[in-house]
Amino acid sequence: MTMMISGGGGPAPVSEWTQPNASIVNDYIREAQNQSHGNIEQAFVYLRDQRDQPQNYYNTNLAIAADYFRAYWDSQTHGPDAERLSVAAYLELKKEGLAPKEGPGPVSPYSKLEAQYMNKGISDEENHTPLWERIAWDLPIPGPVPVPVGVAKNLIDDVLNLL
């Protein structure tokens, strides 16, 4: 099943965002998992690439499914606690209309469903992560203000991405 809206030059972009719908989001997630054979990074890239097409700019459910995999993948990279902080900050920025734009299309509007799926991505990764690894992400780096390893790695990655 292909959920992607397709066509030669594609239809003109939708002038309104689609309504959030968990059933449709779940379909996108299943499709991406099948396409990527369970590789979370590849599932995110698969949906991101669809989202970057003008005919999909206003597809809220595609954006939510991609954000689910982004949170899941970032949890693999930085640990669940660091990702929870990042997601909370991102969602607060989004509520205020200040979320950074990452692709060619517009930033999707904040929705409670998006928050649920981003946090589900973190939880799903956490449930697949061995206990020793979860503990390692939370170990504090000694210093005047102890910072968990995962949070420090996330900050370093964010700074390097700015360069």
C-alpha positions in Angstrom: 0.0 0.0 0.0 1.5 3.3 -1.0 0.1 6.3 0.9 2.2 8.9 -1.0 0.2 11.3 -3.1 1.7 11.0 -6.6 1.5 12.4 -10.1 3.6 13.9 -12.8 4.0 17.5 -11.7 1.7 16.7 -8.9 -1.5 18.6 -8.0 -1.3 22.1 -6.7 -0.4 22.2 -2.9 -3.4 21.8 -0.6 -4.3 25.2 0.9 -5.2 23.7 4.2 -3.5 21.2 6.4 -5.2 17.8 6.6 -6.8 16.8 9.9 -4.7 14.7 12.2 -5.9 11.1 12.1 -4.2 8.3 14.2 -5.4 5.6 11.8 -3.7 7.3 8.8 -0.6 8.0 10.8 -0.4 4.3 11.7 -0.7 3.4 8.0 2.2 5.6 7.2 4.3 4.1 10.0 3.5 0.6 8.9 4.4 1.4 5.3 7.7 3.0 6.3 8.6 0.1 8.5 7.9 -2.3 5.6 9.9 -0.2 3.1 12.9 0.1 5.4 12.8 -3.5 6.7 12.6 -2.2 10.3 15.6 0.2 10.0 14.4 3.3 11.9 16.7 5.8 10.2 15.7 4.6 6.7 12.0 4.7 7.7 12.4 8.3 8.7 14.3 9.2 5.5 11.5 7.4 3.5 8.8 9.6 5.0 10.9 12.7 5.0 11.5 12.4 1.3 7.8 12.1 0.7 7.2 15.1 3.0 9.6 17.1 1.0 7.5 16.8 -2.2 5.3 19.9 -2.8 2.1 17.8 -3.1 2.7 16.5 0.5 3.6 19.8 2.2 0.2 20.1 3.9 -0.2 16.4 4.9 -0.4 16.6 8.7 -0.5 12.8 9.1 2.6 12.3 7.0 4.4 14.9 9.1 3.3 13.2 12.3 4.5 9.8 11.1 7.9 11.3 10.0 8.2 13.0 13.4 7.5 9.7 15.1 10.5 8.1 13.4 12.6 11.2 13.9 12.1 11.0 17.7 12.7 7.2 17.6 15.9 7.6 15.6 17.2 10.6 17.7 16.5 8.4 20.8 18.8 5.8 19.3 21.4 8.5 18.8 21.2 10.6 22.0 19.3 8.4 24.4 15.7 8.7 25.5 16.1 11.3 28.2 17.9 13.8 26.0 15.3 13.2 23.3 12.5 13.9 25.7 14.0 17.3 26.5 14.5 18.0 22.8 11.0 17.0 21.9 9.5 19.0 24.7 11.4 22.1 23.6 10.5 21.6 19.9 6.8 21.2 20.7 6.9 24.4 22.9 8.5 26.3 20.0 5.9 24.8 17.6 3.0 26.0 19.8 4.5 29.5 19.6 5.1 29.3 15.8 8.8 29.4 16.3 9.8 25.9 15.4 12.8 25.8 13.0 12.1 24.9 9.3 14.1 21.8 8.2 12.8 21.0 4.7 11.5 22.8 1.7 7.9 22.8 2.9 6.2 24.7 5.7 6.4 23.6 9.4 3.3 21.6 10.3 1.0 23.0 13.0 1.3 21.8 16.5 -1.2 19.0 17.4 -1.6 16.9 20.5 -1.5 13.8 18.2 2.0 14.9 17.0 3.1 15.2 20.7 1.7 11.7 21.4 3.5 10.1 18.5 6.8 11.8 19.1 6.7 10.6 22.7 5.7 7.2 21.5 8.7 7.1 19.2 10.9 7.7 22.3 9.1 5.1 24.3 9.3 2.5 21.5 13.0 3.0 21.3 13.4 2.9 25.1 11.5 -0.4 25.2 14.0 -1.9 22.6 17.1 -0.5 24.3 19.0 -2.8 26.8 19.0 -1.6 30.4 22.8 -1.1 30.5 22.6 1.3 27.5 19.7 3.3 29.0 21.8 3.7 32.2 24.8 4.7 30.2 22.9 7.5 28.5 21.9 8.9 31.9 25.4 8.8 33.5 26.4 12.4 34.4 29.6 13.9 33.1 31.4 15.3 36.1 31.7 19.0 36.4 30.2 22.0 38.2 26.9 21.2 36.6 26.7 17.4 35.9 25.2 16.8 32.5 24.0 13.3 31.3 26.0 11.8 28.5 23.0 11.7 26.1 22.2 15.4 26.7 25.8 16.4 26.2 26.0 14.4 22.9 22.8 16.0 21.7 24.1 19.5 22.4 27.4 18.8 20.6 25.6 17.3 17.6 23.3 20.4 17.5 26.3 22.8 17.5 28.1 20.8 14.8 25.0 20.8 12.7 25.1 24.7 12.8 28.6 24.8 11.4 
